[in-house]
Amino acid sequence: MRTQHSYESAPAARSVSLGISLWPLLGALIATASAATAQDLVHKAAPQARPILLRGGTVHTVSGDVLERADLLFAEGVIQGIDVKGELASLVNNADVIDVAGKHIYPGFICVASTLGLTEVESVDMTLDTTEAGDVNSEVYASVAVNPDSWWLPVTRRNGVLTAGVMPQRGLVPGHVSVIRLDGWTNEDMTIERDAGLLVEWPFMGSARPRFGRRGGAGGASGEEALARLDALLDSGAAYLSARAADPTLPVDLRLAGLSATLRGERPVFVSATSREQIEAAVAWSLRRGIQIVLIGGRDALACADLLSRHEVMVALTAAHRLPHRRDLAAATTYELPVALEAAGVRWCMTLPASASSNARNLPYEAAACVPHGLSKAAALRSVTLSAAEALGVSARLGSLQKGKAATLFVADGDPFELSTQIEAAYIDGRRIALSDKQTELAAKYREKYRQLGLTR
């Protein structure tokens, strides 16, 4: 997204008489150099070479029953079968059999909204690649800018989050959402879906200005003006596609060409909207344009529950661990929202704000926090697996454990909604990934320090 520039090294100082005003600059250069070396040094997983049979574990399929003492077989990155009769072992002679008795097998968690791979150190601008210049960037695809060596990737996947939607930021149309697997040598290796859908930062609607934050994705324009610009963009895209169909020799316009999947109805539009006014306006716009939308945010979704349910609009709730947006609301409002949406028949999933990607590993705990407030554990699990896959349009291959789907899963020693649970093995497309990262290395380093001091064994 942002162009990365390189600079010649500055000449060495010839004396120690540097002006004191240069020290902040030197500090900034040191910070930038540190950020430049902030790379994930964990090796990438090799392709699956032999079939793997996980034997005797509790398989949480999500799309079906929980199977006790079951076997799960996968080969070439695809689940070949699950059964409780022990018959799968006879189907393959060269499988690696792994005893997981007493363990639990889950599909990998999916974080719908993130900037994983696009951000590294918030205070260092050169490590941030979330935003393109301009207000309309329908030619931008987030996966192109993903850094496969980001520190945040191994930290996130160590907690079972193995897939993520990556979203560009800011502007009326920041670009296209991409879906990535959290392991790979290059961003091409990591990309599952380059174009999951166009992202629109819905403008603030109404005459009153919001008390905090910006007015939405319209750069200060009124909601009506921003909406008119959005309609004009889509109209121009439709005219461009018709003209290109009639005359393929016309010059390519990447910005308008980027709207083709949206205009053909092949991809949804992801709409970042929180207030009731925004949600109602976005749904009305989608019906008028004949476009399916997925809401990101949904703070006031319950006030529009009938509308959302009637038109089968998926809502990706951005976190439960936050304060209610009005002082007259109970403290538990954010934890009770998923339960209320579930009861109202609204399709929903749990995610985090895209800007909170450094904490994307905490995704399962956002869903878990709603369970004491009435949400079933099954619904909580679905909200970060199959429902999340549906929101991103990848449910045919991810989000549940069943024959024919990708072997993107993990083995845990207990309930992954519990902080004490350890994930013992994880696979992405059948490839066993490393579960080490900078944090585990630092933990080992300082345990060794205290062992040498004789303070621990």
C-alpha positions as CSV (number, residue, x, y, z in Angstrom):
1,M,0.0,0.0,0.0
2,R,2.4,2.7,1.1
3,T,5.5,2.8,-1.1
4,Q,8.5,1.7,0.9
5,H,11.5,4.0,0.3
6,S,15.2,3.2,0.9
7,Y,17.8,5.8,1.8
8,E,21.6,6.0,1.6
9,S,23.3,5.8,4.9
10,A,24.2,9.2,6.3
11,P,28.0,10.0,6.5
12,A,29.6,9.2,9.8
13,A,29.9,12.1,12.3
14,R,33.5,13.5,12.4
15,S,33.3,14.7,16.0
16,V,31.2,14.3,19.2
17,S,29.9,17.9,18.9
18,L,26.5,16.8,17.7
19,G,23.9,19.4,18.5
20,I,21.4,18.3,21.1
21,S,18.6,18.7,18.7
22,L,19.9,15.8,16.7
23,W,19.3,13.3,19.5
24,P,15.5,12.9,18.9
25,L,16.4,12.2,15.2
26,L,18.9,9.5,16.2
27,G,16.4,8.0,18.5
28,A,13.9,7.7,15.7
29,L,16.5,6.1,13.4
30,I,17.3,3.5,16.1
31,A,13.6,2.8,16.5
32,T,13.2,2.4,12.8
33,A,16.2,0.1,12.6
34,S,14.8,-2.0,15.4
35,A,11.4,-2.3,13.7
36,A,13.2,-3.3,10.5
37,T,14.7,-6.3,12.3
38,A,11.4,-7.2,13.9
39,Q,11.0,-10.4,11.9
40,D,9.5,-13.7,12.7
41,L,12.4,-16.2,12.7
42,V,10.2,-19.3,13.1
43,H,10.5,-21.6,10.2
44,K,7.5,-22.1,7.9
45,A,5.8,-25.5,7.8
46,A,6.7,-28.0,5.0
47,P,3.9,-29.5,2.9
48,Q,2.2,-32.6,4.3
49,A,4.2,-35.6,3.1
50,R,2.3,-38.5,4.6
51,P,-1.3,-39.1,5.8
52,I,-1.8,-38.3,9.4
53,L,-4.3,-40.1,11.7
54,L,-5.2,-38.4,14.9
55,R,-6.4,-41.3,17.0
56,G,-8.8,-41.4,20.0
57,G,-9.4,-37.7,20.6
58,T,-12.6,-35.7,21.2
59,V,-13.5,-34.2,17.8
60,H,-15.5,-30.9,17.9
61,T,-16.8,-30.8,14.4
62,V,-18.9,-27.6,14.9
63,S,-21.1,-28.5,12.0
64,G,-22.3,-31.7,13.7
65,D,-21.9,-33.6,16.9
66,V,-19.0,-33.7,19.3
67,L,-17.4,-37.2,18.8
68,E,-15.8,-38.9,21.7
69,R,-12.8,-41.2,21.2
70,A,-12.9,-40.5,17.5
71,D,-10.2,-40.8,14.7
72,L,-9.6,-38.0,12.2
73,L,-7.6,-38.7,9.1
74,F,-6.2,-36.1,6.7
75,A,-3.9,-36.3,3.7
76,E,-2.6,-33.8,1.2
77,G,-4.0,-31.1,3.4
78,V,-7.6,-32.3,3.3
79,I,-9.7,-34.2,5.8
80,Q,-10.4,-37.7,4.5
81,G,-12.7,-38.8,7.2
82,I,-13.8,-38.9,10.9
83,D,-15.1,-42.0,12.6
84,V,-15.6,-43.6,16.0
85,K,-15.2,-47.2,15.0
86,G,-11.5,-47.3,14.4
87,E,-11.9,-48.2,10.8
88,L,-9.9,-45.3,9.3
89,A,-6.5,-46.8,10.1
90,S,-7.2,-49.8,7.8
91,L,-7.7,-47.4,4.9
92,V,-4.1,-46.3,4.8
93,N,-0.9,-48.2,5.3
94,N,1.6,-45.4,5.5
95,A,-0.1,-43.0,7.8
96,D,1.6,-41.3,10.8
97,V,-0.6,-42.3,13.7
98,I,-0.7,-39.8,16.6
99,D,-2.4,-40.8,19.8
100,V,-4.5,-37.9,21.0
101,A,-6.5,-39.8,23.6
102,G,-7.8,-37.4,26.2
103,K,-7.1,-34.4,23.9
104,H,-9.6,-32.2,22.0
105,I,-9.5,-31.5,18.3
106,Y,-11.0,-28.2,17.0
107,P,-11.1,-26.4,13.7
108,G,-8.8,-23.4,13.6
109,F,-10.2,-20.2,14.9
110,I,-10.9,-17.4,12.3
111,C,-10.5,-13.7,13.0
112,V,-12.7,-11.9,10.4
113,A,-11.3,-8.4,10.9
114,S,-7.6,-7.8,11.3
115,T,-4.6,-6.0,10.0
116,L,-2.3,-9.0,10.6
117,G,0.8,-8.7,8.4
118,L,0.1,-5.1,7.7
119,T,1.2,-3.6,11.0
120,E,4.2,-4.2,13.2
121,V,5.1,-1.3,15.5
122,E,2.4,1.3,15.9
123,S,4.9,4.0,16.8
124,V,7.0,3.5,13.7
125,D,5.3,4.6,10.5
126,M,7.5,2.6,8.1
127,T,6.1,-0.7,9.6
128,L,2.5,0.3,9.0
129,D,1.1,-0.7,5.6
130,T,-2.7,-0.4,6.1
131,T,-3.6,2.7,4.3
132,E,-3.4,3.8,0.7
133,A,-3.4,7.5,-0.4
134,G,-6.8,8.8,-1.4
135,D,-10.4,8.1,-0.3
136,V,-11.4,5.5,-2.9
137,N,-9.1,2.6,-3.5
138,S,-11.1,-0.2,-5.1
139,E,-7.9,-1.4,-6.9
140,V,-6.2,-2.3,-3.5
141,Y,-6.1,-5.9,-2.3
142,A,-4.9,-6.3,1.3
143,S,-3.0,-9.6,0.8
144,V,-0.5,-7.9,-1.5
145,A,0.9,-5.9,1.4
146,V,1.0,-8.7,4.0
147,N,4.4,-9.3,5.6
148,P,4.8,-13.1,6.0
149,D,7.5,-12.5,8.6
150,S,5.5,-10.4,11.0
151,W,6.0,-11.1,14.7
152,W,2.3,-11.1,15.2
153,L,1.6,-14.1,13.1
154,P,3.2,-16.9,15.3
155,V,2.0,-15.2,18.5
156,T,-1.6,-15.3,17.1
157,R,-1.6,-18.8,15.8
158,R,-0.2,-20.2,19.0
159,N,-3.6,-19.6,20.5
160,G,-5.5,-21.4,17.7
161,V,-6.2,-18.5,15.4
162,L,-5.0,-20.0,12.1
163,T,-7.0,-17.9,9.5
164,A,-7.7,-14.2,9.3
165,G,-9.5,-11.6,7.2
166,V,-7.1,-8.8,6.4
167,M,-8.6,-5.3,6.0
168,P,-7.1,-2.1,4.6
169,Q,-8.0,1.0,6.6
170,R,-9.4,4.5,6.2
171,G,-11.2,6.2,3.4
172,L,-14.7,5.7,2.0
173,V,-13.5,2.6,0.1
174,P,-10.2,1.4,1.6
175,G,-9.9,-1.5,-0.7
176,H,-10.6,-5.3,-0.8
177,V,-10.6,-7.7,2.2
178,S,-8.3,-10.7,1.8
179,V,-8.3,-14.0,3.6
180,I,-5.0,-15.5,4.7
181,R,-3.6,-18.5,6.4
182,L,-1.2,-17.6,9.2
183,D,1.8,-19.4,7.8
184,G,3.7,-19.2,4.5
185,W,7.0,-18.1,3.0
186,T,5.4,-15.4,0.9
187,N,2.1,-13.5,0.9
188,E,1.1,-15.6,-2.1
189,D,1.6,-18.7,0.0
190,M,-0.5,-17.3,2.7
191,T,-3.4,-16.0,0.5
192,I,-6.6,-18.1,0.6
193,E,-8.9,-15.6,-1.0
194,R,-7.3,-12.4,-2.5
195,D,-10.7,-10.8,-2.9
196,A,-13.2,-11.7,-0.2
197,G,-15.2,-8.5,-0.9
198,L,-14.9,-4.7,-1.1
199,L,-14.7,-2.8,2.2
200,V,-16.7,0.4,2.7
201,E,-16.3,2.6,5.8
202,W,-19.9,3.7,6.1
203,P,-20.1,7.5,6.7
204,F,-21.7,9.0,9.8
205,M,-25.4,9.5,9.2
206,G,-27.4,12.3,10.8
207,S,-27.0,16.0,11.5
208,A,-25.2,15.7,14.9
209,R,-21.5,15.1,14.8
210,P,-20.1,12.1,16.8
211,R,-18.7,13.1,20.1
212,F,-15.5,11.1,19.6
213,G,-13.6,9.9,16.6
214,R,-14.0,10.7,12.9
215,R,-17.2,11.1,10.9
216,G,-16.8,7.7,9.2
217,G,-15.0,6.9,6.0
218,A,-16.0,10.0,4.1
219,G,-13.2,12.3,5.0
220,G,-15.4,14.9,6.7
221,A,-18.2,14.9,4.0
222,S,-21.8,14.5,5.1
223,G,-23.3,11.1,5.0
224,E,-25.5,12.0,2.0
225,E,-22.5,13.4,0.0
226,A,-20.4,10.3,0.8
227,L,-23.3,8.0,-0.2
228,A,-23.7,9.9,-3.5
229,R,-19.9,9.4,-4.2
230,L,-20.3,5.7,-3.5
231,D,-23.2,5.4,-5.8
232,A,-21.4,7.3,-8.5
233,L,-18.4,5.0,-8.2
234,L,-20.5,1.9,-8.7
235,D,-22.4,3.5,-11.6
236,S,-19.1,4.4,-13.2
237,G,-17.9,0.8,-12.6
238,A,-21.0,-0.7,-14.2
239,A,-20.6,1.6,-17.3
240,Y,-16.9,0.7,-17.5
241,L,-17.6,-3.0,-17.5
242,S,-20.3,-2.6,-20.1
243,A,-18.0,-0.6,-22.3
244,R,-15.1,-3.1,-21.9
245,A,-17.5,-5.9,-22.8
246,A,-18.4,-4.1,-26.0
247,D,-14.9,-3.1,-26.8
248,P,-12.1,-5.1,-25.1
249,T,-9.5,-2.8,-26.5
250,L,-10.5,0.1,-24.2
251,P,-7.8,1.1,-21.7
252,V,-7.9,-0.8,-18.4
253,D,-9.0,1.3,-15.4
254,L,-7.8,-0.7,-12.3
255,R,-10.0,1.3,-9.9
256,L,-13.2,0.5,-11.9
257,A,-12.1,-3.0,-12.8
258,G,-11.8,-3.7,-9.1
259,L,-15.5,-3.4,-8.8
260,S,-16.4,-6.2,-11.2
261,A,-16.9,-9.0,-8.6
262,T,-19.0,-6.7,-6.5
263,L,-21.2,-5.5,-9.4
264,R,-21.7,-9.1,-10.6
265,G,-22.8,-10.2,-7.1
266,E,-19.9,-12.6,-6.8
267,R,-18.6,-11.0,-3.6
268,P,-20.3,-9.2,-0.7
269,V,-19.5,-5.7,0.4
270,F,-18.1,-5.5,4.0
271,V,-19.6,-2.4,5.6
272,S,-18.0,-1.0,8.7
273,A,-21.0,0.4,10.6
274,T,-21.9,0.7,14.3
275,S,-24.8,3.1,14.9
276,R,-28.5,2.3,14.2
277,E,-28.6,5.1,11.6
278,Q,-25.6,3.7,9.8
279,I,-26.9,0.1,9.8
280,E,-30.3,1.0,8.6
281,A,-28.8,3.2,5.8
282,A,-26.4,0.5,4.8
283,V,-29.1,-2.2,4.6
284,A,-31.4,0.1,2.6
285,W,-28.5,0.9,0.2
286,S,-27.7,-2.8,-0.2
287,L,-31.3,-3.6,-1.1
288,R,-31.4,-0.7,-3.6
289,R,-28.2,-1.8,-5.3
290,G,-28.9,-5.5,-5.1
291,I,-25.7,-6.2,-3.1
292,Q,-25.2,-8.5,-0.2
293,I,-23.4,-6.9,2.7
294,V,-21.6,-8.1,5.8
295,L,-21.6,-5.7,8.8
296,I,-18.4,-5.1,10.7
297,G,-19.0,-3.6,14.1
298,G,-22.7,-3.9,14.7
299,R,-22.8,-2.0,18.1
300,D,-26.5,-1.1,17.6
301,A,-27.4,-4.4,15.7
302,L,-30.0,-5.4,18.3
303,A,-32.0,-2.2,17.5
304,C,-32.1,-3.4,13.9
305,A,-32.5,-7.1,14.6
306,D,-35.7,-7.6,12.6
307,L,-34.2,-5.8,9.6
308,L,-31.0,-7.8,9.8
309,S,-32.8,-11.1,10.3
310,R,-35.3,-10.5,7.5
311,H,-32.5,-9.8,4.9
312,E,-30.1,-12.4,6.3
313,V,-27.3,-9.8,6.9
314,M,-24.3,-11.3,8.7
315,V,-22.9,-9.2,11.6
316,A,-19.3,-9.5,12.7
317,L,-19.3,-8.1,16.3
318,T,-16.1,-6.3,17.1
319,A,-15.3,-7.6,20.6
320,A,-17.3,-8.1,23.8
321,H,-14.6,-6.7,26.1
322,R,-15.5,-3.1,25.8
323,L,-17.6,-0.5,27.5
324,P,-21.3,0.1,26.5
325,H,-21.6,3.0,24.1
326,R,-24.1,4.9,26.2
327,R,-24.1,5.7,29.9
328,D,-27.7,4.4,30.5
329,L,-26.8,0.9,29.4
330,A,-25.9,-1.9,31.8
331,A,-22.2,-2.9,32.1
332,A,-23.1,-6.4,30.7
333,T,-24.7,-5.0,27.5
334,T,-21.8,-5.9,25.3
335,Y,-21.7,-9.5,26.6
336,E,-25.4,-10.0,26.3
337,L,-25.6,-8.7,22.7
338,P,-24.6,-12.0,21.0
339,V,-27.2,-13.9,23.1
340,A,-29.9,-11.4,22.1
341,L,-28.9,-11.5,18.4
342,E,-28.9,-15.3,18.5
343,A,-32.5,-15.3,20.0
344,A,-33.6,-12.8,17.3
345,G,-32.4,-15.0,14.5
346,V,-29.6,-12.7,13.4
347,R,-26.5,-14.3,11.8
348,W,-23.4,-13.2,13.6
349,C,-19.8,-14.0,14.4
350,M,-17.3,-12.7,16.8
351,T,-14.2,-10.8,15.8
352,L,-12.0,-7.9,17.0
353,P,-11.5,-4.4,15.8
354,A,-9.1,-4.6,12.8
355,S,-6.9,-2.1,14.6
356,A,-6.5,-4.5,17.6
357,S,-4.5,-7.1,15.6
358,S,-1.7,-7.3,18.2
359,N,-4.4,-8.9,20.4
360,A,-5.9,-11.1,17.8
361,R,-4.8,-14.2,19.8
362,N,-7.5,-13.2,22.4
363,L,-10.3,-13.9,19.9
364,P,-11.6,-17.0,21.6
365,Y,-11.8,-15.2,25.0
366,E,-14.1,-12.6,23.5
367,A,-16.6,-15.3,22.6
368,A,-16.0,-17.1,25.9
369,A,-16.8,-14.0,27.9
370,C,-20.4,-14.1,26.6
371,V,-21.0,-17.7,27.8
372,P,-21.7,-16.6,31.5
373,H,-24.3,-14.2,30.1
374,G,-26.4,-16.9,28.4
375,L,-24.6,-17.8,25.2
376,S,-24.2,-21.5,24.7
377,K,-20.7,-22.9,24.4
378,A,-21.6,-24.4,21.0
379,A,-22.8,-21.0,19.7
380,A,-19.6,-19.3,21.1
381,L,-17.4,-21.9,19.3
382,R,-19.3,-21.5,16.1
383,S,-18.9,-17.7,16.3
384,V,-15.2,-17.9,15.9
385,T,-15.1,-20.9,13.4
386,L,-17.9,-21.7,11.0
387,S,-19.9,-18.4,11.3
388,A,-16.6,-16.5,10.8
389,A,-15.9,-18.6,7.7
390,E,-19.4,-17.8,6.4
391,A,-18.8,-14.1,6.9
392,L,-15.6,-14.3,4.8
393,G,-17.1,-16.6,2.2
394,V,-14.7,-19.5,2.9
395,S,-17.1,-21.9,4.7
396,A,-16.8,-24.5,1.9
397,R,-13.2,-25.2,3.0
398,L,-12.8,-23.9,6.5
399,G,-14.6,-23.4,9.8
400,S,-15.6,-27.0,10.7
401,L,-14.2,-30.5,10.7
402,Q,-15.7,-32.7,8.0
403,K,-14.6,-34.7,5.1
404,G,-13.4,-32.7,2.1
405,K,-12.5,-29.5,4.1
406,A,-9.0,-28.2,4.7
407,A,-7.1,-29.8,7.6
408,T,-6.7,-26.5,9.4
409,L,-7.1,-27.5,13.0
410,F,-5.5,-27.8,16.4
411,V,-5.1,-30.3,19.2
412,A,-5.6,-28.9,22.8
413,D,-5.4,-30.4,26.2
414,G,-8.8,-28.9,27.2
415,D,-11.3,-26.2,26.4
416,P,-9.6,-23.5,24.3
417,F,-11.9,-20.9,25.9
418,E,-10.1,-21.5,29.2
419,L,-6.9,-19.5,29.8
420,S,-5.1,-22.5,31.3
421,T,-5.6,-24.7,28.2
422,Q,-2.5,-25.4,26.1
423,I,-2.6,-26.0,22.4
424,E,-0.2,-28.9,21.8
425,A,-0.2,-29.1,18.0
426,A,-1.7,-27.1,15.1
427,Y,-2.0,-27.8,11.4
428,I,-2.7,-25.5,8.5
429,D,-3.7,-27.4,5.3
430,G,-2.3,-30.5,6.9
431,R,1.1,-28.9,7.5
432,R,2.2,-29.0,11.2
433,I,3.2,-25.5,12.1
434,A,5.7,-24.4,14.7
435,L,4.1,-23.1,18.0
436,S,7.1,-21.1,19.1
437,D,7.5,-17.3,18.8
438,K,9.4,-14.4,20.3
439,Q,7.4,-14.7,23.5
440,T,8.1,-18.4,24.1
441,E,11.8,-17.8,23.4
442,L,11.9,-15.0,25.9
443,A,10.1,-17.2,28.4
444,A,12.7,-19.9,27.9
445,K,15.5,-17.4,28.2
446,Y,14.5,-16.0,31.5
447,R,13.6,-19.4,33.0
448,E,17.2,-20.4,32.2
449,K,18.4,-17.2,33.9
450,Y,16.7,-18.1,37.1
451,R,17.8,-21.7,36.9
452,Q,21.4,-20.5,36.7
453,L,20.8,-18.3,39.7
454,G,19.6,-21.4,41.6
455,L,16.1,-19.9,42.1
456,T,14.3,-22.6,40.1
457,R,15.0,-26.2,39.0
